[in-house]
Amino acid sequence: MPHNERHFAVITGASSGLGKSYAHQLAEQGHDLLLVARRGELLRQVKTEIEAKNPVRADIYVADLADEQQTIALAEHIRQLPRIDYLINNAGFGLRKMFPDVVIEEEIAMIRVHCEANVRLCQAVLFPMREQKRGNIINVASLAAYLTGPAAAEYCATKAFLRSFSISLQDDVQQYGVKIQAFCPGFVHTGFHDSESMKGNSQKQSLPACLWLNCDRAVRDSLRAIQKRRHRVVVIPSLRYKLIFALNNIPIFSALVAAIVKILFKR
């Protein structure tokens, strides 16, 4: 297909986990892809897998979104795409250190990846989406957007930002036919808890199996939700996490939920 006729889904953090699953599922729906991540070799593997299974093209763009100049360059590249149907802001990471004993540069990098990069990329895709009178943006937040806990100050705060930003952004762009989603899953089977930045975290081994979500199923819930005519901005997948969210909003249970969360975050 000629470049000027292609419809793109742009996915950050596309080399593994939720981002990789979004890439596969959107490719199955017929979307060409722009896959973005830091790890070029893994991106090339994802590209090969997708193009072998689907009649689509997957382009790759290697960038570290903690680097402001690389994010600005990516945003400019995105603005040159002929048509954008989806932006999946999925890039992110966790840290397991408590203040003040943190590496402050790592904490600032998290703010840049989770917040600054998302804002820049949202603006970049919204110019063509406004002209198209349609488009979908999914900002991958977390149930942590509603929670607090030890060794997670920046993580919870940045995910709360994404949730709030998404809700307000929908008010700005609904007149253009653009749909926004803040996706807020709980614990999902991805490589997130195995990363170097989460070294020493024992959550994956100690949490009960019922709290873990299947990655592909979670992404399927996200895409189904935003593809509905009347969509919800904030999406929490699975009944179990909807129940946890509901209990957290009942005063008699919220203290118990907070106590459990603090225990889990300390692990």
N, C-alpha and C positions, 0 to 999 in steps of 0.2 A: 504494500500500500504506500503511495507517495506520502512523504513526511507531512505535507500540509493537509492531508485528509485523515491523519491518525488522531485517535482519541486516547488521551493518556490518563493513567492512574499513577500518581506520584506517591511513593512509599518510602519513608525514612526508617532507619533501623531494619532494613529489609533482608539482612543477611541471616537472620535466625529468628526463632520464637514467633511472637505475634506478627511481626512485620513479614516474615517469610510466609506465614499462613495467609495473611491478607493478599500477598502477591499471587499465590497459587489460586486462591478462590476468585480473585478479580480476573485473573487470566482465564479461568474456566468460564467466566461470564463474557469473555470476548474482548477484554480491555488490553490494549498495549500498555507497557509499563515503563516507568523510570524508577529504577531501584537505587536507593541511596543508602550508603553505610560507610563506616571507616575501613572495614576489612574487605579489600578488593578481591582476594582469592575466594572468599566465601560468597561474595556477590556473583562472581563468575559462575560458581557452582549452581547457585539459585537460577541464574539466567539460563544455563544449559538445561536444567531440570524442567523449567517452565516451557521453554521453546520446543523441547522434545515431546511434550504432552499436549500442547495447545497451539492452534494456528494464530499465534500472536507474536509480537516482537517485544523483547525485554532489553531495554538499554540500561547501562549501569553508570553510576556517577559516584566516585569515591570522594568522600568529604568527612571531615571531623566537625560536627556542628558545635563543638565547644570553642572552635576557632571562628571569631567574628567575621574575618575576611573570607573564609571558606563558605560560611553561611550566606554572606552577601553575594558571593559569586554564584552559589546555587540558586538563590532567589532570582537573580538576573537570568540565569539559564532557563528556569521554569517559566519566566514571563515570555520567553521566546517560543514556547511550545504552541502548536497550532490550536489545540483544544484540550482542556483538562476536565475530566469528569469527576475525579476523586483526588483528594489529598489526604493521605494517612500520616499524621504526625505521630510516629511511634517511637522514634529514637529516644533512648533514655537509659539510666543506670541507677543503681542503688549504692549507698555507702553505709558502713557499719561502725561509725565512730561517734563518740559522745562529746559534746562541747564541754570545755574548751579544747580538748585534746583531739582536734581535727586537723587535717591538712587543708587550710583555708582555700588554696587554689583549687582543690577538688570540689569543695562546696560551691565555689563560684562557677566552676565548670558545669555543675549540675543545673544551676540557675540559667546559664546560657543555653544548655541543650534543651531543658524542659520548658523554659519560658521564652527567652529571647528568640531562639531559632523558630519556635512555633509561631510567634507573632510575625516575624519576617516572612515566613513561608505562607502563612495565611494571607497576608497582604499580596504576596506575589501571585497567588492563584486567583485571588478575588477580582483582579482586573479582567482577566479573560472570562471568568465565570459571570461577571456582571454583564459583559457583552453577550455571552451565550444565553443569559437568562436561566441558567441552571448550573448545578454543581453540588458536590458533596464534600464536606470536610469532617474528618474524624480525628479528634485530638485524644490520644490514648492517655487517660489519666489513671485513676486507681480508686478503689474503695478507701485508700489512705487519704483521699481528698476530704473525707469526713472525720478522720481520726487523728490522734496525736500519740506520740510514744517516744521512749528513749532511743537514742541513736538513729533517729529518723526525722530530725527537725526540718532539714532542707527538703527531704523527700516528701513529707506530708504537706509542707507549705507550697512546694512547686506544683504538686498535684491538685491542691486546693485552688491555686491560681488558674490552672488549666480548666477546671470545672467552671469557675466563676467567669473566666474569659469567654468560654464557649457559650454560656447562657447569654451574656451581653452581646457577643458577636452575632448570635442568631437574630437579636432585635435589630441590629444594623443592616443585615443582609437579606432578611426574609423577603423584602420588597423586590429582590432580584431573582427570586426562585431558588436561592441557594440554601441548602440544609446543613446544619452544624450538629455534630454529636460530640459529647464528652463521654468517652467509654470508660467505665469505672469497674473493672473486674477486681476480684480478690486475688487469691493465690492461684497462679496458672502454671501448668507444666511447660516451662520454657528453659532456656539457658540462663535466665536472669539470676537465679540464686547460685549458679555455679561460676559466675564471673569473678575475675580477680578482685574487683572492688567490693565484692560481698564475701571475701575470704573470711573464714571463721564463723560464718552464719550457719546455725544448725537447724533453721526452720524447716528445711526440706526433709530432714530426717525425723524431726520430732512432731511435726504437725499431723493430726489425724488425716487419713486418706480422704475423708468426706469434705475437707476444706479445699482440696485441690481440684481445679477445673481443667478439662481437656482443652488444649490450645485451639484446635481447629473448630471445636464446638463453640467456644467463646467468640471467635471471629465470625462464625456463621450467625450468631445471635446479633452481633454488632451490625453486620451488613443487612440482615433482614430488617432490623429496626430502622435504619436510615432509608431503606428503600420503600418503606411504607409511605402512602400519601400523607397521612397525618402522623408524623414522627415525633418522638420524644427527644429532647436535647440530651438529657442525662440518661444513660443506659447502664443498668447494673445487671449483668448476666447471671442466670441460674437462680432458682427459687431459694436456695440456702442463703445466698448473699442478700437477696431482697429481704429475707427475714431478719438477718443481722442488721441491715440498714433500718428496718422498721423498729426493731427493738432499741436501737441506739437513739431513736427519737422519742422513746417513752421514758420519762424521768425515772421511774422506778427500776428500769432495766439499764439505763445508760451508764450508771456507775459500774455495774457488773461488766458491761461490754468494755468499758474503758480499762478496767482492771485486767481483763483477759488480754486485751490488746497490748498492754504494757508488758505482760509476761511474755507474750509472743515476740514482741520487738526486742526484748532483752536477749533472746536466744541466739 
